[in-house]
Amino acid sequence: MLGILGRAGLDPLILVSGRGFHLVWSVDRKSSAFRRLALAGRVPPPLEARYAAATSPGGVKMNPDLGRAWAGLGQVVEFLGHRVLAQSAEASAVPVQLTAIEVGPGPCGREIVSFDLSEYGDPLDRRHIRLPFSTYLKPRQLEWALGKPGVRRLLPIFEIPLFGMTARQAIAVAHNPGEALKLARHVQARIPDRSRPTEAILDDYEASELASFHNRFYSEPLETSPPITTFRIPDVPRCVNRLLEHPNDWLLRPAALQHIARVLTALDWSPRAIAALIYGCYARDCAWGDLWARLEPLNRAIFYTRLFTGMIATGVDKLVDMNCVSHREKGYCVNSGCYADLVPYRNRLLERRKAL
């Protein structure tokens, strides 16, 4: 990733936390790059209304251009993710995934490298950035799984700049309050303005196959009124109908959404029809609690459908795990006595790809 950004002249601030690396830079709101991001971004009407009306839980009223630029940046970072997948396909022994998608066992167990795009499926008013040298407290949310002694063994963890260290060295410093304080005394952690290099990346994105797919994706109508109410689909394996019938919490998992996108694309569903189906599942009363007050269901359905159908359309999704054995190893085959076979769906996608 750093090599891809570096070729565009973009050197970000690199932060290390308990969740991995965060590559951080800013785009000036008065810059040409910001205007282009705002023009590229598409925000669904319910989310636009939320931004304008300050109906978020924090009561934040969002400038429409800021919301659209966030959406446009999501499309550009998705493009960078495609490049990362293409370059890591042969070089990495650990599978690289866009978001947290489970994998079956491999040479390194079930480890993955997550190039995490999930923040762009959320409203901007729900996102935040961790400050350098602040404490990382997420392990406290896992007391139910680790117990208090387990959490104490993990803490403290500080968010620190990488600053020329190896990953191993940075992890050691992040767990040592004295070393983190020493680092804070002589290291700047200012977020750099990288508006001009962002424009170079925008140039590459706009000339890409993925941008063409995005334009086609958003040019199609999206029928969401009234929401879809029939969720059993003929000609699909039972595992797909199972996900649709029990959306909470199956359809909050990226791997489940990827599975639906793959199978329905093989059956010639359009990406927008798939998004409308997923949104219909989100619109049902399935004990969501306050989830859709915090997030936005249509935006989420559109984002993940665009992500996974775009990977299919551009060939970045190699479909190697689209088979029943892999599906079972990932924990998504929940039907005993099922005689379906995912391979014909995979073959149909591959044949379509050859015909393009």
C-alpha positions as CSV (number, residue, x, y, z in Angstrom):
1,M,0.0,0.0,0.0
2,L,2.8,2.4,0.9
3,G,4.4,1.7,-2.5
4,I,1.1,2.5,-4.3
5,L,0.7,5.7,-2.4
6,G,4.4,6.6,-2.8
7,R,4.2,6.4,-6.6
8,A,1.6,9.1,-6.4
9,G,3.8,11.2,-4.2
10,L,1.7,10.6,-1.1
11,D,3.4,9.9,2.2
12,P,0.9,9.5,5.0
13,L,1.2,9.7,8.7
14,I,1.5,6.0,9.8
15,L,-0.1,5.2,13.2
16,V,0.1,1.9,15.0
17,S,-2.7,0.8,17.3
18,G,-4.1,-2.4,18.7
19,R,-5.9,-2.9,15.4
20,G,-3.0,-2.5,13.1
21,F,-1.8,0.4,10.9
22,H,-3.7,3.6,10.1
23,L,-2.5,5.6,7.1
24,V,-3.7,9.2,7.7
25,W,-3.6,12.3,5.5
26,S,-5.8,15.3,5.0
27,V,-7.4,16.9,1.9
28,D,-8.0,20.6,2.1
29,R,-11.7,21.5,1.7
30,K,-10.7,24.4,-0.5
31,S,-8.6,22.2,-2.8
32,S,-9.4,20.9,-6.3
33,A,-9.0,17.4,-4.9
34,F,-11.8,17.9,-2.4
35,R,-14.1,19.3,-5.1
36,R,-13.5,16.3,-7.3
37,L,-14.1,13.9,-4.4
38,A,-17.4,15.6,-3.7
39,L,-18.4,15.4,-7.4
40,A,-17.5,11.7,-7.5
41,G,-19.3,10.7,-4.3
42,R,-22.9,9.5,-4.3
43,V,-24.9,9.7,-1.1
44,P,-28.3,7.9,-0.9
45,P,-31.3,10.2,-0.1
46,P,-31.9,9.0,3.5
47,L,-28.4,9.7,4.4
48,E,-28.4,13.1,2.7
49,A,-31.5,14.0,4.7
50,R,-29.8,12.8,7.9
51,Y,-26.8,15.0,7.3
52,A,-28.9,18.0,6.5
53,A,-31.3,17.6,9.4
54,A,-28.7,17.0,12.1
55,T,-30.6,13.8,13.1
56,S,-27.5,11.8,14.0
57,P,-27.1,10.6,17.6
58,G,-24.6,13.4,18.2
59,G,-26.8,16.1,16.6
60,V,-24.2,16.9,14.0
61,K,-25.3,18.8,10.9
62,M,-23.1,17.8,8.0
63,N,-22.2,20.0,5.1
64,P,-23.5,18.2,2.0
65,D,-20.2,18.5,0.2
66,L,-18.4,16.9,3.1
67,G,-20.7,13.9,3.0
68,R,-20.3,13.5,-0.7
69,A,-16.5,13.9,-0.5
70,W,-16.5,11.1,2.1
71,A,-18.4,8.9,-0.2
72,G,-16.1,9.8,-3.1
73,L,-13.1,9.0,-1.0
74,G,-14.6,5.6,-0.3
75,Q,-14.7,4.9,-4.0
76,V,-11.1,6.0,-4.4
77,V,-9.9,3.9,-1.5
78,E,-11.8,0.9,-2.9
79,F,-9.7,1.4,-6.1
80,L,-6.6,1.4,-4.0
81,G,-7.8,-1.8,-2.3
82,H,-8.1,-3.4,-5.8
83,R,-4.5,-2.5,-6.5
84,V,-3.4,-4.0,-3.1
85,L,-5.2,-7.2,-3.9
86,A,-3.7,-7.5,-7.4
87,Q,-0.1,-6.9,-6.1
88,S,-0.5,-9.2,-3.0
89,A,-2.1,-12.1,-4.8
90,E,1.2,-13.9,-5.4
91,A,3.5,-12.1,-2.9
92,S,1.6,-12.7,0.3
93,A,1.3,-16.1,2.1
94,V,-1.5,-14.7,4.2
95,P,-4.8,-13.9,2.3
96,V,-5.5,-10.2,1.9
97,Q,-9.2,-9.2,2.2
98,L,-11.1,-6.0,1.7
99,T,-12.8,-5.8,5.1
100,A,-12.9,-8.7,7.6
101,I,-13.8,-11.7,5.6
102,E,-13.2,-15.1,7.2
103,V,-11.1,-17.6,5.4
104,G,-10.6,-21.3,5.7
105,P,-7.4,-22.9,7.1
106,G,-4.2,-22.3,5.1
107,P,-0.5,-22.4,5.7
108,C,-0.8,-19.6,8.3
109,G,-4.0,-21.0,9.9
110,R,-7.0,-18.8,9.4
111,E,-5.1,-15.5,9.6
112,I,-5.9,-12.7,7.1
113,V,-4.6,-9.2,6.4
114,S,-7.6,-6.9,6.3
115,F,-7.5,-3.8,4.1
116,D,-10.4,-2.4,6.0
117,L,-12.8,-0.3,3.9
118,S,-15.8,-0.8,6.3
119,E,-15.7,2.8,7.5
120,Y,-17.0,4.0,4.2
121,G,-20.2,1.9,4.6
122,D,-21.0,4.0,7.7
123,P,-22.3,7.6,8.0
124,L,-19.4,10.1,8.4
125,D,-20.9,11.4,11.6
126,R,-20.3,7.9,13.1
127,R,-16.6,7.8,12.3
128,H,-13.7,9.1,14.4
129,I,-9.9,9.0,14.4
130,R,-7.7,7.9,17.2
131,L,-5.3,10.6,18.4
132,P,-1.6,9.8,18.5
133,F,-0.4,8.8,22.0
134,S,-4.0,8.3,23.2
135,T,-4.8,5.0,24.9
136,Y,-6.4,2.2,23.0
137,L,-9.2,0.8,25.2
138,K,-11.0,-1.6,22.8
139,P,-9.8,-4.7,24.8
140,R,-12.1,-3.6,27.6
141,Q,-15.0,-4.4,25.4
142,L,-13.8,-8.0,25.3
143,E,-14.0,-8.6,29.0
144,W,-16.9,-11.0,28.4
145,A,-14.5,-13.2,26.3
146,L,-11.1,-12.6,27.8
147,G,-12.1,-11.9,31.4
148,K,-10.5,-9.1,33.4
149,P,-7.1,-10.8,33.9
150,G,-6.9,-11.4,30.1
151,V,-7.7,-7.7,29.4
152,R,-5.1,-6.6,32.0
153,R,-2.5,-8.7,30.2
154,L,-3.2,-6.8,27.0
155,L,-3.2,-3.2,28.4
156,P,-1.9,-0.6,28.2
157,I,-1.7,0.0,24.5
158,F,-1.0,3.5,23.0
159,E,-1.6,4.8,19.5
160,I,1.9,5.8,18.3
161,P,3.5,7.0,15.0
162,L,5.6,4.3,13.3
163,F,8.5,6.8,12.9
164,G,11.0,4.5,11.3
165,M,10.5,1.6,13.6
166,T,9.8,-2.0,12.5
167,A,6.4,-3.3,13.4
168,R,7.8,-5.4,16.2
169,Q,9.6,-2.4,17.7
170,A,6.5,-0.3,17.4
171,I,4.4,-2.9,19.2
172,A,6.9,-3.0,22.1
173,V,6.8,0.8,22.4
174,A,3.0,0.9,22.2
175,H,2.8,-1.4,25.3
176,N,5.4,0.6,27.3
177,P,4.1,3.9,28.8
178,G,7.7,5.1,29.5
179,E,8.8,4.4,25.9
180,A,5.6,5.9,24.5
181,L,6.2,9.1,26.5
182,K,9.8,9.3,25.4
183,L,8.6,9.0,21.8
184,A,6.0,11.7,22.2
185,R,8.7,14.2,23.4
186,H,10.6,14.2,20.1
187,V,8.2,13.0,17.4
188,Q,5.7,15.1,15.5
189,A,2.4,13.5,14.7
190,R,0.8,16.2,12.6
191,I,-1.5,15.0,9.9
192,P,0.0,16.0,6.6
193,D,-2.0,17.8,3.8
194,R,-1.7,15.6,0.8
195,S,-4.3,17.3,-1.5
196,R,-2.1,17.3,-4.6
197,P,-1.1,13.7,-4.5
198,T,-4.7,12.7,-3.8
199,E,-5.5,14.3,-7.2
200,A,-2.9,12.0,-8.9
201,I,-4.7,9.0,-7.4
202,L,-8.1,10.5,-8.5
203,D,-6.7,10.7,-12.1
204,D,-5.8,7.0,-11.9
205,Y,-9.1,6.1,-10.4
206,E,-11.2,8.0,-13.0
207,A,-9.4,6.1,-15.8
208,S,-9.9,2.7,-14.2
209,E,-12.2,-0.2,-14.9
210,L,-13.5,0.2,-11.4
211,A,-14.6,3.8,-12.0
212,S,-16.5,2.6,-15.1
213,F,-18.2,0.0,-13.0
214,H,-19.2,2.6,-10.4
215,N,-20.7,4.8,-13.1
216,R,-22.8,1.9,-14.4
217,F,-23.7,0.9,-10.8
218,Y,-25.1,4.3,-10.0
219,S,-26.8,4.9,-13.4
220,E,-29.2,2.0,-12.7
221,P,-32.4,2.7,-10.8
222,L,-32.7,1.4,-7.2
223,E,-36.2,0.3,-6.4
224,T,-36.6,0.4,-2.6
225,S,-40.2,1.6,-2.3
226,P,-41.9,-0.4,-1.1
227,P,-39.2,-2.6,0.4
228,I,-38.9,-6.2,-0.8
229,T,-40.8,-8.5,1.4
230,T,-40.2,-11.9,-0.2
231,F,-36.9,-13.3,0.8
232,R,-37.0,-16.9,-0.5
233,I,-35.4,-17.0,-3.9
234,P,-35.8,-19.9,-6.3
235,D,-32.7,-21.4,-7.9
236,V,-30.3,-20.4,-5.1
237,P,-28.6,-22.8,-2.7
238,R,-30.2,-23.2,0.7
239,C,-27.4,-21.3,2.4
240,V,-28.3,-18.1,0.6
241,N,-32.0,-18.3,1.6
242,R,-30.8,-19.0,5.1
243,L,-28.9,-15.8,5.2
244,L,-31.8,-13.8,3.9
245,E,-34.2,-15.3,6.3
246,H,-32.0,-14.5,9.3
247,P,-30.4,-11.2,8.5
248,N,-29.6,-10.3,12.1
249,D,-26.7,-10.9,12.4
250,W,-25.8,-12.8,9.3
251,L,-26.2,-9.8,7.0
252,L,-23.9,-7.7,9.2
253,R,-21.0,-9.9,8.2
254,P,-19.1,-9.0,5.1
255,A,-18.5,-12.7,4.1
256,A,-22.3,-13.3,4.1
257,L,-22.9,-10.3,1.9
258,Q,-20.1,-11.4,-0.5
259,H,-21.7,-14.8,-0.7
260,I,-25.1,-13.4,-1.7
261,A,-23.5,-11.0,-4.2
262,R,-21.6,-13.8,-5.9
263,V,-24.6,-16.2,-6.2
264,L,-27.1,-13.6,-7.4
265,T,-24.6,-12.2,-9.9
266,A,-24.2,-15.7,-11.3
267,L,-28.0,-15.7,-11.7
268,D,-27.9,-12.4,-13.7
269,W,-29.2,-10.2,-10.9
270,S,-28.1,-6.6,-11.4
271,P,-26.0,-5.0,-8.6
272,R,-28.7,-2.6,-7.8
273,A,-31.3,-5.3,-7.5
274,I,-29.0,-7.1,-5.1
275,A,-28.6,-3.9,-3.1
276,A,-32.4,-3.5,-3.0
277,L,-32.8,-7.1,-1.7
278,I,-30.3,-6.5,1.1
279,Y,-31.9,-3.2,2.0
280,G,-35.2,-5.0,2.2
281,C,-33.7,-7.4,4.7
282,Y,-32.4,-4.5,6.8
283,A,-35.8,-2.9,6.7
284,R,-37.5,-5.9,8.4
285,D,-38.2,-5.9,12.1
286,C,-35.4,-8.3,13.2
287,A,-34.6,-7.0,16.7
288,W,-32.0,-4.5,15.4
289,G,-32.1,-2.4,18.5
290,D,-30.7,1.1,17.9
291,L,-28.4,-0.1,15.1
292,W,-30.2,1.8,12.3
293,A,-30.4,4.9,14.4
294,R,-26.6,4.9,14.6
295,L,-25.9,3.6,11.0
296,E,-27.9,3.9,7.8
297,P,-29.3,0.7,6.2
298,L,-29.6,1.8,2.6
299,N,-26.1,3.2,2.5
300,R,-24.8,0.0,4.0
301,A,-26.6,-2.2,1.5
302,I,-25.4,-0.1,-1.4
303,F,-21.8,0.1,-0.1
304,Y,-21.3,-3.7,0.4
305,T,-23.1,-4.6,-2.8
306,R,-21.0,-2.2,-4.8
307,L,-17.8,-3.5,-3.2
308,F,-18.4,-7.2,-3.8
309,T,-20.0,-6.9,-7.3
310,G,-17.3,-4.5,-8.3
311,M,-14.7,-7.1,-7.4
312,I,-16.5,-9.6,-9.5
313,A,-16.8,-7.2,-12.5
314,T,-13.1,-6.2,-12.5
315,G,-11.8,-9.8,-11.9
316,V,-10.2,-8.9,-8.6
317,D,-12.3,-11.5,-6.9
318,K,-10.7,-14.7,-8.1
319,L,-13.6,-16.8,-6.6
320,V,-11.1,-19.5,-5.4
321,D,-13.1,-20.0,-2.2
322,M,-16.5,-20.2,-3.9
323,N,-17.1,-23.8,-3.2
324,C,-19.0,-25.8,-0.5
325,V,-15.8,-27.0,1.3
326,S,-14.5,-23.4,1.8
327,H,-17.9,-22.1,2.7
328,R,-18.2,-24.8,5.4
329,E,-14.7,-24.1,6.7
330,K,-15.5,-20.4,7.1
331,G,-18.5,-21.3,9.2
332,Y,-21.2,-20.2,6.8
333,C,-22.7,-23.6,5.8
334,V,-25.5,-24.1,8.3
335,N,-27.6,-26.6,6.4
336,S,-27.2,-30.3,7.2
337,G,-28.2,-32.6,4.5
338,C,-27.9,-29.9,1.8
339,Y,-27.2,-31.3,-1.7
340,A,-26.5,-27.9,-3.4
341,D,-23.1,-27.2,-5.1
342,L,-21.6,-23.8,-5.3
343,V,-19.2,-24.7,-8.1
344,P,-21.7,-24.3,-10.9
345,Y,-22.3,-20.7,-9.8
346,R,-18.6,-20.1,-9.7
347,N,-18.2,-21.5,-13.2
348,R,-20.9,-19.4,-14.5
349,L,-19.2,-16.2,-13.2
350,L,-15.9,-17.4,-14.7
351,E,-17.5,-18.1,-18.1
352,R,-19.1,-14.7,-18.0
353,R,-15.7,-13.1,-17.3
354,K,-14.1,-14.9,-20.3
355,A,-16.9,-13.6,-22.5
356,L,-16.2,-10.0,-21.6
